[in-house]
Amino acid sequence: MLELRGVFRRVGGVAYLSDVSLRLEPGTLNVLLGPTLSGKTSLMRLMAGLDRPSSGEVWFDGKNVTGQPVAKRNAAMVYQQFINYPGWTVRENIASPLKVRKLAKAEVEREVARAAELLRLGPYLDRKPLELSGGQQQRVALARAIVKKAGLVLLDEPLANLDYKLREDLRAELPRLFSDTGAVVVYATTEPIEALLLGGSTATLNEGRITQFGPTLDVYRRPNSLITARTFSDPPLNVVPIELAAQPERYPGARMLAFRAHHLRLQRKTPNAHAYMLKVLSTEITGSETYVHLDYGPSQWVMLAHGIHTYAPGSQLTVYLEPEDVLRFHSDGSAMARGLEAA
């Protein structure tokens, strides 16, 4: 188990992490979700032992490891860059953690073969990393993390530099690759869709603080604050002050309402839906989906519609919003209820 207790990290008067407390159980996949500079990498570096907290404690497997150097930690880390030993073969790269442990040659070969099979690297074992594609190089780094059998595996945006198809393939494989190791797996990403696809549990971060932690779908559907809802929304969350909302009497006590782009619809789902006639600002067609940017007085809304739709800028478009899809917040940004029950 990995546990952070009231951790702060300050450098030169700048706070990178503030009062972070987190408990991660063995055999779990945990996502750190937040925008760039939200504290994800800083938090991972503390977990790995690359940095020391300014205050607070880091515990692993019941031991206080605060300040313990990375060489003494049972941790493996994979970065978004392809970090391999360029002069060694794929086989030698994968075997490197095992040789450090001075395992018998037969055991090293067995573990390398197992990892290569899992990551479909068998045909490339005698090649050098620079002879491989980007996705294959990242597989080598992941294989090295697997054979190390570390109790803590840290994956810092490991798929960020790969093309779409490779990202899809590896993202689907990652939970399976580490499911039987019993390790605490931590995966950092800026993308809400990636957190949803990975599942497990998610911690949302904002300006060095964890705003919410729990099962991924719970955090997505029931954000505890406007900040968490924004962090877990892409396209950006649509936000409306209560005084500008249609039928505000339906939301007693709420000061801010919010909803995700896919909850705006071109047709009514139920008779209770709110109808808005809005001016189209622009449309973006991305494959089988269309993003429609709409003018809503003091703010702009984004609708994500299935299918290909073209609307002239300046034209009027009627869209519908179901009350059940609306998140409600107090004036301080805290959630009034447990949030969305709909996906």
Helices and strands as residue ranges (DSSP letters): E 2-11, E 14-24, E 29-33, H 40-48, E 55-60, E 63-64, G 70-72, E 75-78, H 90-100, H 105-118, G 122-124, G 129-131, H 134-148, E 152-156, H 164-178, E 184-189, H 192-198, E 201-206, E 209-215, H 216-221, H 226-231, E 238-241, G 242-244, G 248-250, E 256-259, G 261-263, E 264-265, E 274-286, E 289-296, E 299-306, E 316-321, G 323-325, E 327-329
